[in-house]
Amino acid sequence: MSLTAWESALSNVLAPGANTAGAQASSPPMDDQAFAGFYERSARSLWAYLARTSGDPALAEDLMQESYVRFLCAPHSPSQLGEGEVPARRYLFRIATNLLRDHWRRPRTASIEEIPEDFFAQTGGSAQADSQMTLGPALKQMRPRERQLLWLAYAEGYSHREIAEVTGLASASIRLLLFRARRKIARLLRDAGNGRKL
Amino acid sequence: MMLRACPREKEVKELVERGQWPVAAATAPELRAHVDGCRSCGDLVLVAMAFQNARAEAVGEAKVGSAGALWWRAQLRLRNAAVERLGRPILGAQIFALAVNLLLVVGLVVWQARHGLTWFAQLPLTASFHLDSGWLDSGWFDSLLSSGWSSLVLIFAAATLALLSGVVVYLAAEKQ
């Protein structure tokens, strides 16, 4: 195969549907400039979601990077189809949620020596922010799935349908799961003396 | 657990999400009284405010890397995947050619075994018989063709055919 043919084949694979996307896409696929802007607007909230639901900032950083790489590599992602920022953001959170779930499912092999010291400093240090001091212990008592649902609903402001898309759960069950999780964490927050903030 | 949604929950949620809750509570004592008395709305305000504060702090402490590095990492991964995908037809053609060759060899062995390997038995006889009388006028080539050597030619032809078929499969897969 000639070099030109290889280049052509590679560019077709790298930008799938570039010649035929016009029929189904409303805007061109994301280029590096558009991605930089999208990253700037979404990275911090994605990191916050991963860090608070996992309780591990270092893990959150790793998973965030992997989420963006997978987001860019996915052939049918909203970024490739040019569907706009809101679906793209939801898709990104979905990837991150799946990565986090895979991480939790994986058998834990890290020994205590492998965990950096600043991890303990971050989770128990005196410089910790006030909300993290109150919400953190309550979140730790919640199940991972409950943490995700609560964060998506009350920190990100997602609707039940959007949460269903991100988590892969049935839309009908989100309402009940979220209601139970909210009641549980509200009780924990009240027990911790946070109810006065109302 | 009973799932009872308060009719005013949506209104309260919108106020909290817009960051207007404490102010709205001061200007609307009736709503404040409702939230104080309604467990569902009370939970909503407590939880939503806690999460919004936590989000604001977490977003502030987030250390995000360079977008360019992630972009190129993704491009590299895509390129590797593309190269791997383009190499797949070659491997498929090789496997196909190997499988056809193996089938032909097995077929020939079975066929010759059924005929009692007659050409193989004649081979040393033919060679020794014409050894004294020279190459060209000995009729050696004719005897080869008339004897089992034609089977060897058949094997080479079949192997060539198999290789060609592999090339055809490769070209077809590449077009796809």
Interface residues (C-beta under 8 A of the other chain):
Chain A: M1 W6 A9 L10 V13 L14 D32 F35 A36 Y39 E40 A43 R44 S45 W47 A48 A51 R52 E61 M64 Q65 Y68 V69 F71 L72 C73 A129 D130 S131 Q132 T134 L135 A138 L150 W151 Y154 A155 E156 G157 R175 L176 F179 R180 R182 R183 I185 A186 L189 R190 N194 G195 K197 L198
Chain B: M1 L3 E17 V35 D36 G42 D43 L44 V45 L46 V47 A48 M49 A50 F51 Q52 N53 A54 R55 A56 E57 A58 V59 E61 A62 K63 V64 G65 A67 G68 L70 W71 R73 A74 Q75 R77 L78 R79 A81 A82 V83 R85 L86 E174
